[in-house]
Amino acid sequence: MERLNSAPEVMAKKSWIARNKRKQATVAKYADLRLKLKKEKDYIGLTMLPRDASPTRVVNRCEFSGRRRAFLRRFRLSRISFREMASAGLIPGVTKSSW
């Protein structure tokens, strides 16, 4: 069963992935204003911004499957996608080790 070019079996809902991208755009849009309000210690002004303007609302998601659990920051992949790609030799510098 060869699955090199296909997507992993675990796939997040497209609406969740789209929502996360929308949050990233909102964070980028309000980043300068948030920084300015924080420097001025204007916390009332910060509360007037949209909730999704906060960077903590953005979730780390796998680049291929969209999965958010078991996310490896270094590779921006979930553990499942990482293992499949590493086994297929698609990630440079990663080899299977045994001892």
C-alpha positions as CSV (number, residue, x, y, z in Angstrom):
1,M,0.0,0.0,0.0
2,E,2.0,3.0,-1.3
3,R,0.8,6.4,-0.2
4,L,3.6,8.9,-0.9
5,N,1.7,11.6,-2.7
6,S,-1.7,11.3,-1.0
7,A,-2.9,13.2,2.0
8,P,-2.8,11.5,5.4
9,E,-5.9,9.7,6.6
10,V,-6.5,12.1,9.4
11,M,-7.8,15.4,8.0
12,A,-9.2,18.4,9.9
13,K,-12.5,19.9,8.7
14,K,-12.0,22.6,6.1
15,S,-14.0,25.1,8.1
16,W,-11.6,24.8,11.1
17,I,-8.6,25.3,8.8
18,A,-10.3,28.3,7.2
19,R,-11.3,29.8,10.6
20,N,-7.6,29.5,11.7
21,K,-6.4,31.3,8.6
22,R,-9.0,34.0,9.2
23,K,-7.7,34.4,12.7
24,Q,-4.1,34.7,11.4
25,A,-5.2,37.5,9.1
26,T,-7.0,39.3,12.0
27,V,-3.9,39.0,14.2
28,A,-1.7,40.5,11.4
29,K,-4.2,43.3,10.8
30,Y,-4.3,44.5,14.4
31,A,-0.7,43.7,15.4
32,D,0.6,47.3,15.2
33,L,-2.5,48.7,17.0
34,R,-2.2,46.1,19.8
35,L,1.4,46.9,20.3
36,K,0.7,50.6,20.5
37,L,-2.2,50.1,23.0
38,K,0.0,47.9,25.1
39,K,2.8,50.4,25.3
40,E,0.3,53.1,26.3
41,K,-1.2,50.6,28.9
42,D,-4.7,51.4,27.4
43,Y,-6.4,48.1,28.4
44,I,-9.8,49.5,27.7
45,G,-8.8,50.1,24.1
46,L,-7.4,46.5,24.0
47,T,-10.8,45.2,25.1
48,M,-12.5,47.1,22.2
49,L,-10.5,45.1,19.6
50,P,-11.9,41.9,18.2
51,R,-11.2,38.7,20.2
52,D,-9.5,37.1,17.3
53,A,-6.9,40.0,17.2
54,S,-5.1,38.2,20.0
55,P,-2.2,36.0,18.9
56,T,-3.1,33.4,21.5
57,R,-6.3,32.6,19.6
58,V,-4.3,31.2,16.7
59,V,-3.9,27.4,16.8
60,N,-0.8,25.6,15.5
61,R,-2.0,23.3,12.7
62,C,-0.2,20.7,10.5
63,E,0.6,22.0,7.1
64,F,-0.7,18.9,5.4
65,S,-3.5,17.4,7.4
66,G,-4.7,20.5,9.4
67,R,-4.5,18.4,12.6
68,R,-3.8,20.5,15.8
69,R,-2.9,17.8,18.3
70,A,0.6,16.3,18.5
71,F,2.0,19.3,16.5
72,L,5.8,19.4,16.0
73,R,6.8,23.0,15.8
74,R,10.2,22.4,14.2
75,F,8.6,20.7,11.2
76,R,5.2,22.3,11.3
77,L,3.7,18.9,11.0
78,S,1.5,16.6,13.2
79,R,3.2,13.4,14.5
80,I,1.3,11.3,12.0
81,S,2.2,13.4,8.9
82,F,5.8,13.6,10.2
83,R,6.1,9.8,10.5
84,E,4.6,9.2,7.1
85,M,6.9,11.7,5.4
86,A,10.0,10.7,7.3
87,S,9.4,7.0,6.4
88,A,9.0,8.0,2.8
89,G,12.3,10.0,2.9
90,L,10.5,13.3,2.1
91,I,12.1,15.3,5.1
92,P,15.8,16.0,4.5
93,G,18.1,15.1,7.4
94,V,15.6,12.9,9.2
95,T,16.5,9.2,9.5
96,K,14.9,6.4,11.5
97,S,17.1,5.5,14.4
98,S,17.3,2.3,16.4
99,W,19.5,1.3,19.3
